[in-house]
Amino acid sequence: MSPLTHLDAEGRVRMVDVSEKPKTLRTAVARGTIQMRPDTFALIQDRKVKKGNVLETARIAGIMAAKRTAELIPMCHPLNITHAQIDFTPIAETHTIEITASVRIQDQTGVEMEALTAVSVAALTIYDMCKAYDREMTISAIQLRHKSGGKSGVYDRAADSGA
């Protein structure tokens, strides 16, 4: 494993200098889930949540979160993201909604944190909009599924290593 890049020789925290790195196409895909009671799942699917369309609101929140990740995570670089997409896959058997965020940029640093933040905030938005119905919702399995671009190349999470 390589040394931690956010620490200098004296162990002080620093922002990594990416000014000499070439701009390349970089992508990241993250995924997570939110599980809920069957009645809450049905309310979302039937668009009967009193606060509005849960998934479209969560989609907007996730995209906004990807764009503002540097404001939340101290050592992240502010980025001019060129694409962010949030998709939802309802899984009726387990009353779960799978959230997938895809983020793309042509730049000097990757967008893994932006994709992970997008999934997290989309899940939190679903929770916020439905907490009056179900406070037992569980957000889990937030993970990087894919990344490409940059010096470290392509990473694909093994199919059997998580949700």
Buried (B, 14 or more C-beta within 10 A) or exposed (E): EEEEEEEEEEEEEEEEEBEEEEEBEBBBBBBBBBBBBEEBBEBBBEEEBEEEEBBEBBBBBBBBBBBBBBEEEEEBBEBEBEEBBBBBEEEEEEBBBBBBBBBBBEBBBBBBBBBBBBBBBBBBBBBBBBEEBBEEBEBEBBBBBBBBBBEEEEEEBEEEEEE
